[in-house]
Amino acid sequence: MGTWFFDHRLVIDLGQETTIYIKKGWWDHPQLLKEIKKIKRIADHTAKASYKPQAEVLCVFDTLSRYYSNAADAFEFDNFTFVFNTLGKSGAIYDSVTFDDLKLADLGQYKCVIFVQTPYLTKERREMIKNTLACNSRHLIWINTSGYLDDTDYGAEHISDICGIQVKDIAAPTAMDIKLGKLESSVEPYHPYSLHFTPVDADAQVIGHFTGTTIPAAAKKTFENHTSWFFSVFPADCDIMREIFKEAGVHIYSENGEALLVGNGIAVLCTDCDREVQLHFPNGIEVTESLPAMTTAVYDELTGKRLDLDE
């Protein structure tokens, strides 16, 4: 949990040479020592617990795909912080993995897989996805150029092949309007894309259009053993992502939009304003309390007890 932070200069230019940010180490500050003591206590607590993977959402990235980017960044995806900010506030817990490490993961725990940046999918990779991921009622989310390239060629047909939703390339605005159940949202990419695709599948349910047009930009299609979602623009809305995760059967810890991380027996929740928060743990424990702005609250996942309070 970053004790490194407390002993290094923060690169913040406030124009004041007397500011504490100019210091290069300040462990001796009483308040910081108090916080470090809390971190140490929590670290000792979690170290006693056996590690158990808890995420039910998996984000897949691919380092090889970067070799196929060009100067125009045709495959440049939204800033990863932009993606993780959305997922972190959805109330679901996620893991991240590179494609080549998928074979090392216990895929059985994941109810939803997001192909965040995977335009390059070889024949072998496609077979792996179809045989081990597109099954067990799992939900697969495909973002824009996912699957655009195979071993020898590129094109919209390769996206259609892997996601199961027929798409075609199109010149279109970058913003997208989504309607999912009672939820409506407008989203824009962090970076403009140079490639866009529109669902043209009569068997798919259109759930989004490019803003100001009737051109589909997002669709959902249910198969016998899995469900596919295609988005031409990443749906950077935590409420929309939460609704998708609910459909996939993913456990939702919180629906209030706070930043949340869970792992190794603890749940860490951060508030950006004064608010009442509610946490729903998988074992049925529920916690409701009012937290002030800029609070980082740490809970024991088995009991719901706050671990960050002063002893």
N, C-alpha and C positions, 0 to 999 in steps of 0.2 A: 504493500500500500504506500509506496513512495516516500520513505524517510529521506531519500535523496533530495527531495524538494526542500527540506529544511536547512540544508547546509550548502546550498549553491546560490549564486547570484541569479536573480530573476532579471531577464532582459526586458526591463520596462523603463522607458525614458519619460520621466515625469518633469524633466527640466529642473530638478531640485537635487543638488549634490548632497544635501543632508538627508535625503530619504533613506529609509532602511534598505531599499532595493539595491543600493550601491554596495552594501556589505557583501562579502563573499562567504559568510558563514555566521550563523547566529543561533547556535544550539542553546546558548545559555539563557535565552529569553524564557521566563517562567511559563508563559502561556503555551509556547511551543513545546517545552518539556512536558507539560500536562497533556498535550495532544499526542505526543510521541508515546507517553505511558499508556494511553488508551489504545493506540495502534498495536503496541507490543502485547497488551492484554488480549486484544481480539485475535492477534496472530497466534498466540499461544493456545487460545480456545479452539481455533479452527485446525491447528496442527494435530490436535488429539482425535479429530474425526477422520473416519475412513473416507477417502475420496469416492464420490459417486456422481457420475455425469447426470445433470439435471435438465439440460436444454432439450427442447423438442422442435426447435427450428434450427436449420443448418444453412449457412451462407457459403456458397462455393465461389472461389476466385480461381484464376488461372494465370500463372506467370508466363507460360508459353504464348498466350494470346498477345502479350505486349510486343512480341516480335513482329506482329502483323499490323501494328498501328502505323499510320503515316503522318506526315507533317500536319495534315488537317485534323488529326485525331479522330478518324472515322469511328474508331471503337473506344474512344475515350468515354469512360462512364462517369457518372456523378461522383464528385469527391466522396471518398469512402466515409469521411466524417459525417457527411450529409446523410448517407445511408444509415450508419450506425446510430446517429442521433434519432432518426425515425424509429428504428427497431428498439432502441433502448427505452423509448417512451411508450411503446406499445403495450407493455405489461407482460409480454412473453419473454422467455429466456432463449438466447440464441448462441450457437457456436459458429466459428468460422474455420474454413479449411481450404487448402489449395487442392485443385482437382487431383493431382498426382498422389495426394495423401488420403483420398477417399477410401482407398483399399485398406487403410489402417484404422478407419473409424468403425464404431459399432453403429451401423446405420439403422438398426431396429428401433432405436429410441426416438428417431426423428419423424414427426408427423407432417412436417412441411420443409421443403428444400427450395432455397432461392438461388438461382443461377445469376449471380450479381454481375460477373464479368467473364463470360465464357464463349466468346465468338468462335474460337478455334476448337472444334470437336471432330476428332478423327473417327474413322469407322469403328475402331476398337472402343473409343470413349462412348460413342453412341450406343453400342451394344451393351456396354456396362450400365449406362443410364436406363435403358429399356428393360434390362434383366434384373437390376438390383434396386432401382429407385422408383421407377414407374410401376409401383405395385403396392399391395397392402393398404389400399385406400389412401395413400399418401397424396398430398397436394404439392405440385411442382409449379414454381413461379419463374417465368422466363422474361428477362428484361431486354428489350430492343434487339440487339444484334446477337444474342445468345444462339450459337449454332450456325452462324452465317457462313463460316468456312468449314470445309472438310479437308481430306488429305490432298485433293488435287484441284478443287474448284471453290467458287463462292457464289452465293445468290440466296434470294428469299426462299427458294424451294428447300434449302437445307435447314432453315429455321422451321418451316412447316413440317419437315420430316421428323425433327426431334421433339417439338412441342405438341405435335398432333393437331395444331390449329393452322389452317391455311392462311398465309399472309402474302402480301405483295409489297414491293418497295414503292414509296410515294414521296413526292415533295410536299411537305406540309409544315404548318406552324409547329413550334416545339412544345407549347403548353398543351395540357390535356385536362379535360373535365371528366370526373369519375362520378358515377352514381351506383352505389352498392346498397341495396335495401333502402333504408331511410337516410343513409349517409350520402352527402354530396360534397365534393371537394375539387378544387382547381390546383394543379401542380405544375411546376416548371422545372426543367433540368438545371442542375448546378452549372453545367457547361452545355452550350448548344450542341446538338448532335449533327453530324453531316450525313447520317443515314436514318431514314424513318421507314416504318412498316405499318401497314394497316391490315387488320383481320378481315378476311373475305370468306369466312367459313359459315355456310348456312346452318350448320349444326351447332355453332358456338353462340353463347349468349354475350351480346355486346354490353359492356359495362362502362365504357368511356369513349369520348370523342375528342378529336383535336379541337381546341377552343375556337369558337366562332364558326365551326363547320359541322356538317353531318357525317364527316369521315370517321369511321371507327378507329380508336386508338388503343383500346383494351378489350379483352374478351376472356370468357371462361368456358371451358368445355369439360364435361364429365364423361369419363370412360368407365369400363367395367371394373377396373382395378385401381384407378387413380383419377385425379383431377388436374387439369392444366390451366394455368392463368398466363396470359400474355399481356405485357404492358410495353407500349412504345416509349413511354417515359416512366421512370421509376416513381411509384406512388408514394411520394414523400409526405405522407399524412399518417400519423400514428393511429388515428381512429379507423382509417381504411385498412391499414395493415392488421390492426387488432381484430377487425371483423373477419378478415380472411383467415387469420389464425384460429378464430373461434370455429369457423366452418371446418377447419382441418382437425379440430378436436384438441388443439393446443391449450394447455392450462394457462390462464391469465391471472397473474398475481395482483395486478392493479389496473384500474380503468381510468385513473385520474390524470394520466399523462406525465407523471413524474419520471425522471430518469431512474432506472432500476437495473441492478445487477444481482444475480443470485448464483451461488456456487459454494461447494464444500461446506454446506451447512449453515451459511449465513446469507441474509438478504440485505443489500445496501441500497437505500433509497435517498434521492437528493431532491430537495424542493427549490423552486425558483421564486416562490412567493408564499405568503402566509396561506395555509390551506389545511383542511381536514383530509387526511389520507386514510385509505382503507387497503389493507393487504389481505389476500386470501391465499393461504398456504395449501399445498396439495393434500396434507393430512387433515384438513378441515379446520385448522386453527385460523381465526380471523382477528385482525388487529385494526382498531380505529382510534386515531388520535389526531389532535391538532398540532401542527408543526409550524414554526416560524420560517420565514424566508431564509434561503441559503443554509438549510440544515442538511447534514448528512447523517441519517439515522441507520444504525446497524442492528439487525434483528437475528436472533437464533431461529432458524427455520423450523425446528422441532417444537419449540415452546412459544415462540412469538415474543420472547423477552428481549428488551433493548439491551444491547451490549456496549453501547457507546456512552452511556450515562456515567456520571461520576459515582465512584463507589462510596 
